[in-house]
Amino acid sequence: MDRLSRRFFIAGAGAAALSGGLSQPMAGAAAQAFRGPRGYPPADDLVYAEMYGALPDERFPIEATDLRRINPAFLRKLVAVTATEAPGTIVVDPARHYLYLLEDGERAIRYGVGVGSEGFAWSGVATINSKQEWPDWYPPKDMIERRRDLLDAVRPLQGGLGMPGGKENPLGARAMYLWQGNRDTLFRIHGTPQPWTIGKSLSSGCIRMINQDAIDLYQRVPVGTKVMVLGPGERTV
């Protein structure tokens, strides 16, 4: 079972009853009990292959995720929890590569995430200040200086030198921008064109998700959502 820092969130033994067939590695395994008034599909009708299937109606059509390249532990799952934070809060556990969206005091949707090669350099409480579909990406100047190959991928955009939204954009299909008060933390929760990096610590330090998961989360959370990122002293045990 998942057990998060007691200050925030503890996943309980009931998670096994809710996880059902989603713990199986095969794409056709039956999904867990996502039935309910919040828009979950019926458990018996949904398989991972459908959950991570192609999205041809997106502005940039998304291909089905190759689930053979992803550890099934990091696929979307409903888990039982005992939560002290309000429903709708996002809790990110960089050490274990999970993001939780609290449904209520007893359950949460758990998504696998990827973080930076040195873990996650920032922790604390922030809010989602804005959200964007197929966002542009503006690499920091120091990144462009380190990686001159980026000069072939960026061009002048409205916000400066960047890469326009699209299938190869590092921010993927959706981005949620984390701020503290009036200050941009420069960290984002976003999709990725490289879903096989989920569950790993690679590249930049933002919180990346499988595009289908980023879209799912994007649809569930409004601007103003509270986001809690656990720090080194608040890692899972």
Buried (B, 14 or more C-beta within 10 A) or exposed (E): EBEBBEEBBBBBEBBEEBBBBBBEEEBEBBBBBBBEEEEBEEBEEBBBBEBBBEBEEBEBEBEEBEBEEBBBBBBBBBBBBBBEBEEBBBBBBBBBBBBBBBBEEEBBBBBBBBBBEEBBEBBEEBBBBEBBBBBBBBBEEEEBEEEEEBEEBBEEBEEEBBBBBBBEBBBBBBBBBBBBEEEEBEBBBBBBBBBBBBBBBEBBBBBBBBBBBBBBBBEBBEEEBBBBBBBEEBBBE
